[in-house]
Amino acid sequence: MSGIERIAAERLRQIEAEGWSARHDDDHDLQELSLAPCTIKQATPWIGQVHRKLPRIQGAMWAVQVVRDGDCVGVAVVGWPARMLMKKGVLAVLRVAVLEGQPNACSMLYGACSRAAKAMGARGLVTYTHQDEPGTSLRASGWLYGGLTDGGEHSRPSRFRQPALFPEPKHRWWAPWTAPEITKLEDG
């Protein structure tokens, strides 16, 4: 099914299952935030321009954007986590990059990523924040704090990696539906 066919199918579902109409659409202000599909090719340069700390991204699978008045004001990218979590069916929100002054945009993106990953059959969804980031948007969208990581470098004697830009420990956050599974995943 092409992208246009998917959009048409979703609109038909909205009309038939939820009773939406053109009148319903007119009741919504164009200044409201809304979600829209986004390709990795679109998200990558956006992240490079907007993200405060980590402009490069690796392991991206899919992206979503939040728009206001038809213009992108933020993107989130989901992809592969660390190898041990990948083996357990966990995905990761790799980046969220939002223009300053866009209230609720980050929370909206985290919520959308969580719902999409769950719908795709992921067993969990994780993300990480730096120690100077309070996690307000994550808390607002229901994510659960998972403690600090060990931090450190990714290079090993058997495989060289570029030095980490920020090797200090990070805050780990889990999507709300992940919580019951995390204990099982971490216990083996």
URWO-V243172 format. One record per pair of residues at least 6 apart in sequence whose ideal C-beta (glycine too) atoms are under 8 Angstrom apart, sorted by the first residue. I is the first residue (numbers start at 1). J is the second residue. Records with the same first field share a line. If there is no record, write none. Layout:
I->J / J
//
This chain:
1->9
3->37
14->20
15->21
30->68 / 69 / 70
31->68 / 69
32->68
33->66 / 67 / 68 / 73 / 102 / 104 / 105 / 108
34->66 / 67 / 68
35->64 / 65 / 66 / 67 / 108 / 109 / 112
36->64 / 65 / 66 / 67 / 72
37->64 / 65
38->63 / 64 / 65 / 72 / 75
39->63
40->60 / 61 / 62 / 63 / 77
42->63 / 65 / 72 / 75
43->57 / 60 / 63 / 65 / 75 / 77 / 95
44->57 / 60
46->65 / 72 / 75 / 97
47->54 / 55 / 56 / 57 / 75 / 77 / 95 / 97
48->55 / 56
49->55
50->74 / 75 / 97 / 98 / 99
51->95 / 97
53->130 / 165 / 166
54->95 / 165 / 166
57->77 / 79 / 94 / 95
58->79 / 94
59->79 / 80 / 92 / 94
60->77 / 78 / 79 / 94
61->78 / 79 / 80 / 91
62->77 / 78 / 79 / 116
63->75 / 76 / 77 / 78
64->75 / 76 / 78 / 109 / 112 / 113 / 116
65->72 / 74 / 75 / 76
66->72 / 73 / 74 / 75 / 98 / 102 / 105 / 108 / 109 / 112
67->73
68->102
73->98 / 99 / 102 / 105
74->96 / 97 / 98 / 99 / 102 / 105 / 106 / 109
75->95 / 96 / 97 / 98 / 109
76->93 / 95 / 96 / 97 / 109 / 110 / 112 / 113
77->93 / 94 / 95 / 96
78->91 / 92 / 93 / 94 / 113 / 116 / 117 / 125
79->91 / 92 / 94
80->86 / 91 / 92
81->90 / 91 / 92 / 126
82->92
85->92 / 124 / 126 / 185
88->123 / 124 / 185
89->121 / 122 / 123 / 124
90->122 / 123 / 124 / 125 / 126 / 178 / 185
91->117 / 120 / 122 / 124 / 125 / 126
92->125 / 126 / 127 / 128
93->110 / 113 / 125 / 126 / 127
94->127
96->106 / 109 / 110 / 127 / 137
98->105 / 106 / 109
99->105
104->140
106->137
107->137 / 138 / 140 / 141
108->141
110->127 / 137 / 138 / 141 / 143
111->141 / 142
113->125 / 175
114->125 / 141 / 142 / 143 / 175 / 176 / 177
117->125 / 175
118->125 / 175 / 177
123->178 / 181 / 185
124->174 / 175 / 178 / 181 / 182 / 185
125->174 / 175 / 177 / 178
126->146 / 172 / 173 / 174 / 175 / 178
127->138 / 143 / 172 / 173
128->149 / 170 / 171 / 172 / 173
129->135 / 138 / 170 / 171 / 173
130->166 / 168 / 170 / 171
131->148 / 168 / 169 / 170 / 171
133->171
135->143 / 145 / 171 / 173
138->145 / 173
139->145
142->175 / 176
143->173 / 174 / 175 / 176
144->173 / 174 / 175 / 176 / 178 / 179
145->171 / 172 / 173
146->171 / 172 / 173 / 174 / 182
147->171 / 172
148->169 / 170 / 171 / 172
149->169 / 170 / 171 / 172
150->169
151->167 / 168 / 169 / 170
152->164 / 167
153->161 / 163 / 164 / 167
154->161 / 164
155->161 / 162 / 163
174->182
//
